[in-house]
Amino acid sequence: MGTVGLSFGSATSGAGFDVETTVTSILAIQQATEAPLKAQLTSLQAKDTVFTSLGSDLATLSTSLQALTDASGTFAEKQGSSSDTNVLTLTSADSTAVAGSHTVIVHTLAATASKVSDAVASASDTLTGSITINGTAVSVASGITQTLTNISAAINLAAIGVTSRVITDANGSRLSLTSNIGGAAGSVSVTSTLADRGTTLGFTHGQTGVNASLSVDSVDISSASNTVTGAIPGVTFQLLSSPGTSVQIQVTNDNAAIESAFTSLTSAYNAVIHDINAQEKNSATTGAAEPLFGDPTLSLIQTQLQAALFGGGASGSIKNLAQLGVSVANDGTLSVDTSSLDTALNSHFSDITGFLQNSDSFGQNFSKVLNSLGSGTSSGAVTLALAQNSSQETAITASISTKDAAIATQKISLTTELNEANQLLQAIPQQLQEIDQIYSAISGYNQQK
C-alpha cells in the first residue's frame, strides 16, 4: 500500500496545503481495494449478456423444433387441388385430411329458398296492411312509418329464420326474403296484405330450396350447401357448377412447408452454435478471452446439443438426420438439402413424422434436451447460470456499497481533520508575530530595527 505525505513548504510560510487534493490522494488508496471487486462484477455482467443472448437463441431453436414435433404443426398441414376449378375448388384441407386422390361428380347445385315482393316506387313509400312470415306476424315499432325499409329491419330483428333486404333497381324497390337454412330444409312462407296506394303487393318465388347432389368416390352425397364438408375427411370444397362429369380432388402433404420448417430449424441451431463458437477464442478488439471462454455451462450446452443430433429412437426406415438431407459441417453447424428432404418426404412421410413425433424419437429427445439447456424453465442450464451470477453480483455490489459508505464517512472525517490542521499551519506566521511583539515588550528589543 502506498503512503501519502503532506507538502506545504516551510512550516512558517503560512501557505498551508491543498486539503481536497490530500484527501483524494489518501482515499485513492482505499478505493483501489475495490478494483478487484469491480473487475469481477464487470466480468459477471459480461457473462450475463452472453448467457441472455444464448438463452434467446435456444428459445428460438426450441420454437423452430416445435413446428416439426407438434402433431398439429407443419406435418399436419395439407394441400389440395381440383382438376377442374370451374366445377369445384378446394377451400381447405386440415390436419385430419389424409393424402390421396378422390373422384367427385356434381349432379346438381344446392339452392336456398327465397321470395321477393312486387316493386313499389320507393323504399320510403308508406305502406298499409300487414305481413306474416313463417307463421309470425311482423310489424314495425309503434310510431315508425311502415315502409319497405322499416319492414325489412323489423323482419331481421324478429329472428324468424329468414334474412330480409331491400332491392332497388330501375323498376323501383322490392322486399327480398331468403331462408337462413340452406337446401331443401329451408323454406319461406309469406301471408301479406301489404299495399302501396291501394295496390296489394304480391310475393313470388325467387328460388326453391334444394340440396346439392353429388357423388364422392362413387358414394352419393346430398348437401344443403354448395360448401361441402365431411364428404372427404378434413377437406372442404366449394361446388360451382354441375356438369355431371368427373373431377379429381388431390390431397397432398405440404412438403414445401415442412422443408421451410427444416430450414428454419437449421438456421436457429446454427445461431446457437455461432454463439458457442464465438466464446472459444480471444476478443478481436481487446485480445482478452471472451466472457464464457472455458465456462463449464457453455461446455455442457455444446456437448449436449451435439449428442442430441444423434440421439433418440429411429422410426421405421428413418434412423438419422442424414437421411433427411441434413449434414453437419466441421464447425458444428447444419445445412439441409431440400431436394433430398423432398425425396425422403415423398417416400417415407409416415416414418419421418414418427422420427420427429413418436415417444422417445429424435424430435422428442431433442426437445427435452433444449428444455434442459435454455432459459425457458427454472432448471435450464442458462437459467441456473444466470441465477448463480446474480447471487454473486448481489454480494459483490453489497460489498462495494459497504466500502463506498465507509470511504464516504472517512472522507468527511479526513476533510474535517485536515481543514483544522491546515488552519493551524496558516495561523503560524500570525502566532510568531505575536510572540515577537511580546518578546519586544518584555525585553525592549525591537527585532524590526
Secondary structure, DSSP 8 states (H G I E B T S, - for coil): --------S-TTS-----HHHHHHHHHHHHHHTTHHHHHHHHHHHHHHHHHHHHHHHHHHHHHHHHHHHSTTSGGG-EEEEES-TTTEEEEEE-TT--SEEEEEEEEE--B--EEEE--BS-TTS--BS-EEETTEEE---TTS---HHHHHHHHHHHTSSEEEEEEEETTEEEEEEEESS-GGG----EEE--EETTEE--EEEEE--B-EEEEETTEEEEESSSEEEEEETTEEEEE------EEEEEEEE-HHHHHHHHHHHHHHHHHHHHHHHHTSSB-TTT-SB-TTTT-HHHHHHHHHHHHHTT-SB-BTTB-SGGGGTEEE-TTS-EEE-HHHHHHHHHHHHHHHHHHHHSTTBHHHHHHHHHHHHSSSSTT-HHHHHHHHHHHHHHHHHHHHHHHHHHHHHHHHHHHHHHHHHHHHHHHHHHHHHHHHHHHHHHH---TT-
